[in-house]
Amino acid sequence: MTLARVDRPRRRTPAVAEVSGSGRPAAQRRLRRRSRLTALAFVAPLIAYLAAFYLYPLYRNLDLSLRDYTVRSFVAGDAPFSGWDNFQKVLDDPTFGPALRHTMVFTFVSIAFQYVIGLALAVFFNRHFRLSAVLRALFLIPWLLPLIVSASTWSWMFNSESGVVNYFLHFFGVDPVGWLTSPDWALPSVIIANIWIGIPFNLVILYSGLQNIPAELYEAASLDGASAWQVFRRITFPLLRPVSAITLLLGLVYTLKVFDLIWIMTKGGPGDSSSTLATWSYQLGFGTLLPKFGPGAAVGNLLILIALVFGLLYIRVQRRQEA
């Protein structure tokens, strides 16, 4: 009688088990390291771009505002440290008050009208009637035009002698208005031009937000007999709040720093009647034969600070709404 031979599984030696056990973590570590290097390679161009075009200019602007720069020291790079003296000079300057007031008026009046008109147009185009897409494309023209073209066109339209606006006012018996030459009308003129330029941006963003509102809500409201105003008040506007918030924030940050439109149309004048912090900063740094780089940079930093404050307020409001 022969006994069948049973092969027992071979037990791995401790050395073999240790080698195979340590091989997997090593391979995983190499894979993770390769993944990190790949991710870093993709992020590196963005980091370099932000460092070169954002962080370094911010650092240089802060350095300019904290030193007493002249043309010679700007070239030589040996300006003495002056601390907060440039900020004190700016705050004590009689131009600061009117420039800050004009900046606030220009910003808040512009974004208020841009938002209201843009929202009205977005609701209007959301009805999807014939030629809706064509008309929406036409409304984008002010946004697509270079600012120098838009500003030059509005300057011609508001010209006191040969402008088309005064030409039409003449038919209604209205005397010519010095839109760009009168201290009372210079700021409203640039506000009107800026409203026209900013409406398409609000229209596009708010129209995109309307597309995300479920159609079933409108159908249910229609079955309940809700009026158009009730639908807008109870459905459209509340559901557009997140989109409206980011639209207003972006409009605020953009409008605060508007320079080229005002400079081309009025150069901040006549006098200082349409001067804002942005145009005043340029005038201090580049508008005279003896530029004041330090105060000009200080005004620019104040603009950044104002935009930062509003940005933080927006984040705080958003967190409260989400909570």
C-alpha positions in Angstrom: 0.0 0.0 0.0 1.5 3.3 -1.1 0.7 6.4 0.7 -0.1 9.5 -1.4 2.4 12.2 -1.0 1.0 15.5 0.2 2.9 18.6 -0.8 2.8 21.1 2.0 3.0 24.7 1.0 6.4 26.1 1.3 6.9 28.6 4.0 8.7 31.7 2.8 11.9 32.5 4.5 12.0 35.6 6.6 14.4 37.2 4.2 12.1 36.7 1.2 9.1 37.9 3.1 10.9 41.0 4.2 12.1 41.8 0.7 8.6 41.5 -0.9 7.0 43.3 2.0 9.3 46.3 1.7 9.1 46.4 -2.1 5.5 47.4 -2.2 5.8 50.5 0.0 8.9 51.6 -1.9 7.0 51.3 -5.2 4.1 53.2 -3.7 6.4 55.9 -2.4 8.0 56.3 -5.9 4.5 56.5 -7.4 3.4 59.2 -5.0 6.6 61.1 -5.5 6.1 61.0 -9.3 2.5 62.2 -8.9 3.6 65.1 -6.8 6.3 66.0 -9.3 3.8 65.8 -12.1 1.4 68.0 -10.3 4.1 70.5 -9.4 5.2 70.6 -13.1 1.7 71.6 -14.0 1.3 74.2 -11.2 4.8 75.7 -11.7 3.9 77.9 -14.7 1.0 79.4 -12.8 3.1 80.0 -9.7 5.8 81.7 -11.9 3.1 83.8 -13.6 1.5 84.9 -10.2 4.9 85.7 -8.7 6.1 87.7 -11.7 3.0 89.6 -12.5 1.2 89.9 -9.1 3.4 89.3 -6.1 6.5 91.2 -7.3 4.5 94.2 -8.5 2.7 94.3 -5.2 6.0 94.2 -3.4 7.4 96.9 -5.5 4.4 99.1 -5.0 4.6 98.6 -1.3 8.3 99.4 -1.4 7.6 102.6 -3.4 5.0 103.8 -0.8 7.4 103.3 2.1 10.4 105.1 0.6 11.1 108.7 -0.4 11.7 108.2 -4.1 12.9 110.8 -6.6 13.7 110.4 -10.2 17.4 110.0 -9.3 16.9 107.6 -6.5 14.3 105.6 -8.5 17.0 105.0 -11.1 19.8 104.4 -8.6 17.6 102.4 -6.2 18.9 104.1 -3.1 15.8 105.9 -1.8 15.7 106.4 2.0 13.1 104.6 4.0 10.3 107.0 5.1 7.8 104.7 6.7 4.2 105.9 6.6 5.1 109.5 5.6 3.8 109.0 2.1 0.4 107.7 3.4 0.2 110.7 5.8 0.9 113.1 2.9 -1.9 111.5 0.9 -4.4 111.6 3.7 -3.5 115.3 4.4 -3.7 116.3 0.8 -6.9 118.4 0.0 -7.4 116.3 -3.1 -7.9 113.1 -1.2 -11.4 113.9 0.1 -12.9 114.7 -3.3 -11.0 111.9 -5.0 -12.4 109.4 -2.5 -15.9 110.7 -2.7 -15.8 110.7 -6.5 -14.5 107.1 -6.4 -17.3 105.9 -4.2 -20.0 107.8 -6.3 -18.5 106.5 -9.5 -18.3 102.9 -8.3 -21.6 102.5 -6.5 -23.8 104.4 -9.0 -22.1 102.5 -11.9 -22.6 99.0 -10.4 -26.1 99.7 -9.3 -27.3 100.7 -12.7 -25.2 98.0 -14.4 -26.8 95.4 -12.2 -30.4 96.6 -12.5 -30.3 97.0 -16.3 -28.3 93.8 -16.8 -30.8 91.9 -14.6 -33.8 93.3 -16.5 -32.2 92.4 -19.9 -31.4 88.9 -18.6 -35.0 88.3 -17.5 -36.2 89.7 -20.8 -33.9 87.4 -22.9 -34.7 84.4 -20.8 -38.1 84.2 -22.5 -36.4 82.7 -25.7 -38.3 84.7 -28.3 -37.3 84.9 -32.0 -34.0 86.8 -32.6 -33.2 86.5 -28.9 -29.7 85.1 -29.6 -29.0 87.8 -32.2 -30.0 90.6 -29.9 -27.9 89.1 -27.0 -24.9 89.1 -29.3 -25.5 92.7 -30.2 -25.6 93.7 -26.5 -22.1 92.3 -26.1 -20.6 94.9 -28.4 -19.8 97.4 -25.7 -18.0 94.7 -23.7 -16.0 93.6 -26.7 -14.8 97.0 -27.9 -11.4 98.2 -26.7 -11.8 100.8 -23.9 -9.9 103.4 -25.9 -12.5 103.1 -28.7 -15.5 103.3 -26.3 -14.0 106.2 -24.4 -13.2 108.1 -27.6 -16.7 107.5 -29.0 -18.3 108.8 -25.8 -16.0 111.8 -25.8 -17.2 112.7 -29.3 -20.8 112.1 -28.4 -20.5 114.4 -25.3 -18.6 117.1 -27.1 -20.1 120.5 -26.2 -19.9 121.9 -29.7 -20.2 119.0 -32.2 -21.5 116.2 -30.0 -24.5 114.1 -31.1 -26.0 114.3 -27.6 -26.3 118.1 -27.7 -27.4 117.9 -31.3 -30.5 115.9 -30.3 -31.1 118.0 -27.2 -31.3 121.0 -29.6 -34.5 119.5 -31.2 -36.2 119.7 -27.8 -35.2 123.3 -27.1 -32.5 122.4 -24.6 -29.4 124.6 -24.4 -26.1 122.9 -25.1 -24.6 121.1 -22.0 -20.9 121.1 -21.3 -20.8 117.4 -20.6 -17.0 117.1 -20.3 -16.2 120.8 -19.6 -18.6 121.5 -16.8 -17.6 120.6 -13.2 -21.2 119.6 -12.6 -21.5 117.2 -15.5 -18.0 115.7 -16.0 -18.5 113.0 -13.4 -22.0 112.0 -14.5 -20.8 111.8 -18.1 -18.1 109.3 -17.3 -20.5 107.4 -15.1 -23.0 107.1 -18.0 -20.2 105.8 -20.3 -19.0 103.3 -17.7 -22.6 102.0 -17.2 -22.9 101.4 -20.9 -19.6 99.4 -20.9 -20.5 97.3 -17.9 -24.1 96.2 -18.8 -23.0 93.3 -21.1 -20.9 91.7 -18.3 -23.9 91.7 -15.9 -26.2 90.5 -18.7 -24.0 87.5 -19.5 -23.4 86.4 -15.9 -27.1 86.9 -14.8 -28.4 85.2 -17.9 -26.2 82.2 -17.2 -27.6 82.1 -13.6 -31.2 82.2 -14.9 -30.5 79.1 -17.0 -29.8 77.1 -13.9 -33.2 77.8 -12.3 -35.4 74.7 -12.8 -38.3 75.3 -15.2 -40.6 73.3 -13.0 -40.7 76.1 -10.4 -42.0 78.5 -13.0 -44.6 75.9 -14.2 -45.8 75.4 -10.6 -46.0 79.2 -10.0 -48.0 79.5 -13.3 -50.5 76.8 -12.1 -50.9 78.6 -8.8 -51.8 81.8 -10.6 -48.7 83.8 -9.6 -48.2 87.1 -11.4 -44.9 88.0 -13.2 -43.8 90.2 -10.3 -44.5 87.5 -7.7 -42.6 85.0 -9.8 -39.6 87.3 -10.0 -39.8 88.2 -6.3 -40.4 84.7 -4.9 -38.4 82.5 -7.4 -36.1 84.4 -9.7 -34.4 86.9 -7.5 -33.9 84.6 -4.4 -32.3 81.9 -6.5 -30.1 84.4 -8.3 -28.6 85.7 -5.0 -25.3 83.7 -5.2 -24.8 84.7 -8.9 -25.8 88.3 -8.0 -23.3 88.5 -5.2 -20.3 87.4 -7.3 -21.4 89.7 -10.1 -21.6 92.7 -7.8 -18.3 91.8 -6.2 -16.5 91.5 -9.5 -18.1 94.7 -10.7 -17.0 96.5 -7.6 -13.4 95.4 -7.8 -13.3 96.3 -11.5 -15.0 99.7 -11.2 -12.8 100.8 -8.3 -9.7 100.7 -10.5 -11.2 102.2 -13.7 -8.6 104.6 -15.1 -8.4 104.7 -18.8 -12.1 105.6 -19.4 -11.9 108.6 -17.1 -8.5 109.7 -18.3 -9.4 109.6 -22.0 -12.7 111.5 -21.5 -11.8 114.1 -18.8 -8.3 113.5 -17.4 -10.0 113.9 -14.0 -11.1 117.4 -14.8 -12.1 120.1 -15.2 -10.1 120.8 -12.1 -10.6 117.8 -9.9 -14.4 117.4 -10.6 -14.1 113.9 -12.0 -10.8 112.8 -10.4 -10.8 109.4 -8.7 -8.2 107.6 -6.6 -7.1 105.7 -9.8 -6.6 108.9 -11.9 -5.0 110.8 -8.9 -2.5 108.0 -8.4 -1.5 108.2 -12.0 -1.2 112.0 -11.9 1.0 111.8 -8.8 3.3 109.2 -10.3 3.5 110.2 -14.0 1.4 113.3 -14.6 4.1 115.9 -13.7 7.7 116.7 -14.6 8.7 115.9 -11.0 6.8 112.7 -10.3 5.9 111.7 -6.7 6.4 108.0 -6.9 5.9 107.4 -3.1 2.5 109.2 -2.7 1.3 107.8 -6.0 2.1 104.2 -4.9 0.4 105.0 -1.5 -2.8 105.9 -3.3 -2.6 102.7 -5.2 -2.2 100.7 -2.0 -5.2 102.4 -0.5 -7.2 101.2 -3.6 -6.0 97.7 -3.0 -7.0 97.9 0.6 -10.5 99.1 -0.2 -11.0 96.3 -2.7 -9.7 93.8 -0.1 -12.1 95.0 2.6 -15.1 94.6 0.2 -13.8 91.2 -0.8 -13.6 90.0 2.8 -17.1 91.4 3.5 -18.4 89.4 0.6 -16.8 86.2 1.9 -18.2 86.8 5.4 -21.7 87.4 4.0 -21.5 84.2 1.8 -20.5 82.1 4.8 -23.4 83.4 6.8 -25.8 82.6 4.0 -24.4 79.1 3.7 -24.6 78.5 7.4 
